[in-house]
Amino acid sequence: MTDDLDDLVLRGQRIRGIKLIKDTFDCTLHEALDFYVDRYHKLRQTRPDDFTESPEEYWEGFYS
């Protein structure tokens, strides 16, 4: 699941990533969002060159 999630995070597929987490772990939407954001930050630290957008562009238009 981690590779699939990482791919979604890197491609900016926020909704699909959150749904994958929610379905995999049978957790709440809020928990899935927190998990996604944590993974996003981890990947920003460990794989910054794999992102094609700045942090501001990545989250633009996404309201939680």
Number of C-alpha atoms within 10 A of each C-alpha: 9 9 8 10 20 17 14 19 24 20 15 18 14 20 13 13 22 23 17 18 21 19 13 11 11 12 13 12 14 12 15 21 20 13 15 24 15 12 16 21 14 12 17 17 10 10 12 14 11 12 15 12 14 11 12 8 11 17 12 9 8 9 5 5
